[in-house]
Every structure is written in structure tokens, then in C-alpha cells.
Amino acid sequence: MFFHSPLLIVFFSISILFIIGMIIRPATKKKTRITLSFLLILLGLSAVFYPKIKNSFASQNTHLFADLKKKTYSSRLPLGTEFFNIENETNDKSLTSEKAFSGTKSSKLSKEMEYGYTVLKKMKDIPSYEKLKTIQVELKCWMEPDVNDAEYVLSIDAPDGKNISWAFKPIASSKRNEWVTIRMTFGVKPEAINPEYTLKFYPWNKEKKNFYIDDISITYNGNKAIDSTVGLQRFNTNFFYDFETPQPDVINTQGIEEGIAHSGKTSCSIGSEQLHSPAVVKQIGEFCTEPVKKVCASVWVYPLVDSAVVALEAIIVNEKQDTLFSEGQIINGKLLPKNKWTKINCLVKLPYEELSLDDFIAVDLLNKGKTELLMDDLEIVYGEENDRRGNNSGMDPDVIYNKQFSAERNKPPFIPFLFNKKEIGNNNSTYLLPGISNTADFAPADEFMVGDFGADKEHLDEVLQISKNDIALYGYCSGQSKFISLTGNLNTFFSGKNYPDKMVADFDNNGTDDLLMINKKEKKAEMISFTSEVNCTSGNKLTPVSSWKGTGDVFTNWALSENDQFITADFSGDRKKDLLIVNAANGEWGIYQFSADKKWSAYARSNASNKLDPTFFDINNSKTVAGHFYSDKQNDILFASRMNKTDKKQEYAAFEFNIAHKSFEQQQIDPEVATGLLFGKDNSCFVGNFDDDPQQEFLSLNSSWRFDLKLVDADAQGLYIANTVDFKGYPADHNPKYYEFVKLVAGNFISRENTALLVMMRNCSDSNFNGIDCSEYENSTALPNSTQLYFIK
């Protein structure tokens, strides 16, 4: 006990030295008495203060250990497990005796069978369902070699049929023609917990290829109760490692040595053959009472070459060291200069619904470029406080937003851009015109062409609807806040005209738009104009006339082919629309204008040295958008995107026509600037002036996985996502983005200055609905089909 006091150890050491000194060189009696008195006083003081020092240290440890004893980490707790061997089922049409992992039957997915054996489970039938957090599914699968895109789905539905949650996991394995075990985990969010909800599990055969499912095991997992004395207290939520002193949570520590350092004397050297840096590994239960939602990390990097590529990443593994999750931020090249310390950051959102406090989080630096570099001063922040339901923040949400998020180019979160619903008197039905039940039913499968076809003082756009059995023309009357029919003899006029490609622009420069129709296969074209004025009170109709037809100069000098792509824009800078034709097979191009003598003439053509990059104009792998995106430029700019077939990344380029040299100048958009999908071949793009600035923007709609509408703008760096688009003013909770199938038609229907959206909202009944094309619709009482008009004002 005596030597537990650091002061006593010092005093004892001094006494020993004094005695040795006395032996070697005896002192006078007076000095000896003084010295011994001094030592006795110090020993007495230490005896007085030692109990206080000892008791203080002991009380701190007692408090710490008491907290640890009170704390109970939550962990996965099975609420129930079900097993389905498919042997005794009689009503499932997918059952077959061709193959089986056990018994004699399995569920066969094929060209004729898109969905396999389905498990239905009432939420209230799961023991302690209110604690449900994750659902684990294990099944046996036999796949033929050509199966590449099979999925297993969990759908949670309300009693009225409304879908609450829908998620899928891939059914994937490198093995073929043998039974393999597939395991997957679904997270269940709190809003999906309701005793009356129904869980539906089923395999989805998207490709309609042959594979078999058998022996399905479903485990419902919840969380054990957390001791109330702990609450939301966090432990060790911040971690800083300076590579100076060893830390028990750091593994893979080779390369830590003295030399060039960001702070102190030590850093970590990573060689060209080393992929992973030292990693900080912590069990989630060490620092929180429930799985964290995110991890933030930063580290200083010192590349020894110019071509360094690194990724600061977070990895989650379970107790068996199976990787559950991995994500990070890749930084390369220009952002990591040679022989200079650069700080890189990363924020990773974690799938916390699927995690347990028994899982581990590892943070490290991935040396993707396999180059020589140093790293130092790694800092990690784990998690964030959960919002308490029912509590008012007491703060302006915009203030919270600005503090919590820092805007990063083309990375979420994006500021919402809201379209307001404009009343058009159609009772929110699928019909565009009020009080009419047999015409103007806007079906999303129809083709729509928008332009200022009829002369009117406001110069508003009309919309031409082309369906299988009918062609109709409609215009908006601002004084009456409704659309009217402008249909004349359209069906008779357009009968027999087979033109797959159509473009709208004022080609003849007479103040109204024309409809240019082209048939590349038959090498023919025709331009349609409309006579008369739009008058909302007289009820007059617009009459179509053929203003040009046949083989003008543009088509005699340019042999139309299936590879041609047609783009309308003001490339010449005279504020008149030109027609650009690009041959995607070889990059040859030509810009053509329609003259006053009703002939097409070439304004500019390519030669052997100034062809366009054809891969940006391949209609099967690319997308183009043209418009007046820059107010300080005289002519329009063409943006194009393509998928790199090697690494499957989206690439972008800007094409600006040089009027003086009569050629296009291509500017590649830096991938670091254009992160994320701005627009691609499957996106629907709508050019217009949607906000209040003088130049145009475009909307990019991606429906491949959900309704995802972004407002894309341009600046000196190229394209960027300015906003995510949402709607307001709709009846009940019928937000357009909630519908299965949404088609947009953009036009200046209400104002010449700003572009509005006609929105067709439908629910699709196609069994093979892919989110993009729908042939049959069904009406839901909870989400009725509708056609509505939205505007920013």
C-alpha cells in the first residue's frame, strides 16, 4: 500500500540517496539534523495527503465501474423463426417436381413465372412485433448460367392495399447448376411497424430466366431492452489517433515510424504493395446504446507521387468477421498534390436498422492507387443523437439545415424546389378538359409535342397529343384557368403519315413553331405549320398545313441513316433554331437552316478534322440536352452524357459551336465535378426556364428505382444538380411522386417567362412493369389516377 503513492516513492528515493551520500561523504551534525528534519516533514505531509489522493482515485474508478455495470448493450434477439420446405403447398403455381434441395418440390421461376413462392405474414402474428428491427432470410437456390438479375422482395402493406415499404435483395452467387445457400437481411423501419400490416416475401424473376427456390427460413429479429439508467448517453464518441503512442483499438500497425509527420514526430508510411492502412476497430456497443446512424472521419495524407488514389472508408463486420457494410469517399489525382499534406474527409451513413451492438466498425485508408504515401492524425466521430419524437426543436429548420449540412457539389442533400398545383377545372380527373368524359384523356403512353403552334398575343405553348386512334391539340386560356380544344381536321390531315422522329421549333422564323417529322428508314421528311390564331372566346380551331415536304437540300446532301441523331438549338447565335444532324456511327455532322424560300441549306458541315465524338451520340448509350444555359453566351450549348462501357461510369461533355471557325469545341466535364447521375440515356429531360433567372435549365427525371426529379443547371465548371424537385398544393396526400407511373409534359402553358408541367399520374397494372413504360392502368381509391398542372408561381 505504501508504494501506491507516487509522492512517497519520490521521498523514499531521496532518502536512499541521502543515506548513500552520508556514507560516502559524512556531513556535519547540523546539516544532518536539518536534512533529516526536512525529510520527516515531507514524509508526514505525504502521510496526511496520501489517503485523500488514494480515495479520490478509487472513487473515480468506482463511479466508472458502476456505470459499466448499469449499462446493458442491446443485441439481436430472435423474436421467431419460420421454415418453409414447400412440400405440402397445393395452391402455388410455381411449384415443380423437376428439382428439390430437400423433399420432392421446389419453386420454379421461368419465362412464364415472374414471381415465385410467396410467404404472407401478419405483423401481429410475430411475437413482440413492436421490437422488430431486422428480418433475416435464408434460402436454397439453383440457378442456370444465364441468370444475372434475380431478386428477393419484402413488401409491407396496409389492410387497404397501400404499400408501406418495399425492398429487395439480390439473389446472387458465382456458382451455377448446383444448390447454393443465399442469405440476406432486411431492415424494418419504425413507421412500418403496425399489427395490422402484412409482410409479403417472394422471389422476383426480372429477367424471366430459369432458377429454383427451396427451403426458405425467415428469422424475425428485435432488440433486447436497454437499461433506462443509461438512456441516450454516448461513450467515447470521438477518437483521435496521432500515430505517436500505441492504441489498443488500432490494428495492422506496420509502417508507423518517425519521419515526415503532420504533427509530432511519427506518421504511417504506406507502400505501393500495401492496400490497407492501420485501422481503428471498435465494437458498436463500446460507445453507444443503439446502433449509430453515421460515422465521420478525417485524415491527413502526404502522397509521394502525383497519381495517388485513396479512399477513406468505414467497414462493418459481425462477430464472425463477415463484412456487413462498406462505404467511403474516394479522392484522387488533382486533389492530392505530391509532397504536400492534404486533409481528406468522409461521412458515411450506416444501415443502422440492420446493425447490432455486437458488430464492429473499422475505419481505415484504402490505398486504391497502390502508390507510396504517408498518413497522420486520424480523427473519427461516431454517430449522432437521435431525434426525440414529439419534441419541437425550437429552432428555424433552415438554421438547423445550414449547420448540419455543408453544400457539396452534386451530392445530397439538395435544397427542395417546389412546383405549385395550378387549378385547371378538370376535377383532378385523368381528362384534361373540364366536364368531358370521352375526350382529352391524357394517357402516359401517348406522344406529346409542345410548341407555340398558334399565333396569340401571349405567345403561350399548345400541346399536341398523338395516340393510336386520335390526334388532338389543346391550349390553355389564362382568363378562364382551363384548357380548351383546338382540334380541327387533325386526324384526317395526319392519316397515313408515318414519321417516328419529331421535333418542334420555329424553323421558318415566322413567329410560330413548326413540327418537323422525319422517317430515317424511308428517307423522307415533312414540316407542318398551323394557321389561325388561338382565341379562347370564339372557339376557333388551328388548321394544319404542310409547309415543306420531300427531298430538300438537307436530305439530298445528307443520306439519312438509322444512326442519325437530330437536335434542335440555336447553334449559330442568331436566336433562330437550327437543325443539327449527327451520324453516331462516324461523328460526321451538319447544321441546317430553313430559309425564306422554303428550302433547307447547310450552315456548317464537318470535315475530316472536326468530327464529333460519336460515342456521345449513340442513341442506345447516350443522351443529349441543348439549350440557352448561359446568359453571357450568344448561342446555345449542347450537353451530352454516355456510359463508359469499361468501368460503367457516366461521363459528360459540353459541345459549343464556334461561329468563327464553323466547328464544335468539345469540353470534357471533370468526373470529380460531375459526381452522381446528372442525366443518362434512361432519363427524361425537359429544357425550360423553371426558376427566375434569365437562362434555361433542365429537369432530369429518373424512374428506374423511384420517382427522382432533379433541377440541373450550368456554370463555368459544367453541370450541377441545383435542386431536388417536389410538389405542393395537391389534394389529400396525392403527391405525384407517390404514383407508380408518372409522365411529365413541360411547356410555357401559363407564362412565356416560366415553364410549367402537365403531370399525368397513374398506377400501373402491368405484371412486368419496369417503372418506365406502362400499357395498362388501374385506379386506386387511396391514390386515384389524375392529370394536373404545376407551376412555380
C-alpha positions, 0 to 999 in steps of 0.5 A: 500500500505504501508504494501506491503513492507516487509522492512517497516513492519520490521521498523514499528515493531521496532518502536512499540517496541521502543515506548513500551520500552520508556514507560516502561523504559524512556531513556535519551534525547540523546539516544532518539534523536539518536534512533529516528534519526536512525529510520527516516533514515531507514524509508526514505531509505525504502521510496526511495527503496520501489517503485523500489522493488514494480515495479520490482515485478509487472513487473515480474508478468506482463511479466508472465501474458502476456505470459499466455495470448499469449499462446493458448493450442491446443485441439481436434477439430472435423474436421467431423463426419460420421454415418453409420446405414447400412440400405440402403447398397445393395452391402455388403455381410455381411449384415443380417436381423437376428439382428439390434441395430437400423433399420432392418440390421446389419453386420454379421461376421461368419465362412464364413465372415472374414471381415465385413462392410467396410467404404472407405474414401478419405483423401481429402474428410475430411475437413482440412485433413492436421490437422488430428491427431486422428480418433475416432470410435464408434460402436454397437456390439453383440457378442456370448460367444465364441468370444475372438479375434475380431478386428477393422482395419484402413488401409491407402493406396496409389492410387497404392495399397501400404499400408501406415499404418495399425492398429487395435483395439480390439473389446472387452467387458465382456458382451455377447448376448446383444448390447454393445457400443465399442469405440476406437481411432486411431492415424494418423501419419504425413507421412500418411497424403496425399489427395490422400490416402484412409482410409479403416475401417472394422471389422476383424473376426480372429477367424471366430466366430459369432458377429454383427456390427451396427451403426458405427460413425467415428469422424475425429479429428485435432488440433486447431492452436497454437499461433506462439508467443509461438512456441516450448517453454516448461513450467515447464518441470521438477518437483521435489517433496521432500515430505517436503512442500505441492504441489498443483499438488500432490494428495492422500497425506496420509502417508507423515510424518517425519521419515526415509527420503532420504533427509530432514526430511519427506518421504511417508510411504506406507502400505501393504493395500495401492496400490497407492502412492501420485501422481503428476497430471498435465494437458498436456497443463500446460507445453507444446504446443503439446502433449509430446512424453515421460515422465521420472521419478525417485524415491527413495524407502526404502522397509521394507521387502525383497519381495517388488514389485513396479512399477513406472508408468505414467497414462493418463486420459481425462477430464472425468477421463477415463484412456487413457494410462498406462505404467511403469517399474516394479522392484522387489525382488533382486533389492530392498534390505530391509532397504536400499534406492534404486533409481528406474527409468522409461521412458515411451513413450506416444501415443502422436498422440492420446493425447490432451492438455486437458488430464492429466498425473499422475505419481505415485508408484504402490505398486504391492507387497502390502508390507510396504515401504517408498518413497522420492524425486520424480523427473519427466521430461516431454517430449522432443523437437521435431525434426525440419524437414529439419534441419541437426543436425550437429552432428555424429548420433552415438554421438547423439545415445550414449547420448540419449540412455543408453544400457539396457539389452534386451530392445530397442533400439538395435544397427542395424546389417546389412546383405549385398545383395550378387549378385547371377545372378538370376535377383532378380527373385523368381528362384534361378538359373540364366536364368531358368524359370521352375526350382529352384523356391524357394517357402516359403512353401517348406522344406529346409535342409542345410548341407555340403552334398558334399565333396569340398575343401571349405567345403561350405553348399548345400541346399536341397529343398523338395516340393510336386512334386520335390526334388532338391539340389543346391550349390553355386560356389564362382568363378562364384557368382551363384548357380548351380544344383546338382540334380541327381536321387533325386526324384526317390531315395526319392519316397515313403519315408515318414519321417516328422522329419529331421535333418542334421549333420555329424553323421558318422564323415566322413567329410560330413553331413548326413540327418537323417529322422525319422517317430515317428508314424511308428517307423522307421528311415533312414540316407542318405549320398551323394557321389561325390564331388561338382565341379562347372566346370564339372557339376557333380551331388551328388548321394544319398545313404542310409547309415543306415536304420531300427531298430538300437540300438537307436530305439530298446532301445528307443520306439519312441513316438509322444512326442519325441523331437530330437536335434542335438549338440555336447553334449559330447565335442568331436566336433562330433554331437550327437543325443539327444532324449527327451520324453516331456511327462516324461523328460526321455532322451538319447544321441546317437552316430553313430559309425564306424560300422554303428550302433547307441549306447547310450552315456548317458541315464537318470535315475530316478534322472536326468530327464529333465524338460519336460515342456521345451520340449513340442513341442506345448509350447516350443522351443529349440536352441543348439549350440557352444555359448561359446568359453571357453566351450568344448561342446555345450549348449542347450537353451530352452524357454516355456510359463508359462501357469499361468501368460503367461510369457516366461521363459528360461533355459540353459541345459549343459551336464556334461561329468563327471557325464553323466547328464544335469545341468539345469540353470534357466535364471533370468526373470529380465535378460531375459526381452522381447521375446528372442525366443518362440515356434512361432519363427524361429531360425537359429544357425550360426556364423553371426558376427566375433567372434569365437562362434555361435549365433542365429537369432530369427525371429518373424512374428506374428505382423511384420517382427522382426529379432533379433541377440541373443547371450550368456554370463555368465548371459544367453541370450541377444538380441545383435542386431536388424537385417536389410538389405542393398544393395537391389534394389529400396526400396525392403527391405525384411522386407517390404514383407508380407511373408518372409522365411529365409534359413541360411547356410555357402553358401559363407564362412565356417567362416560366415553364410549367408541367402537365403531370399525368399520374397513374398506377400501373397494372402491368405484371412486368412493369419496369417503372418506365413504360406502362400499357395498362392502368388501374385506379386506386381509391387511396391514390386515384389516377389524375392529370394536373398542372404545376407551376412555380408561381 
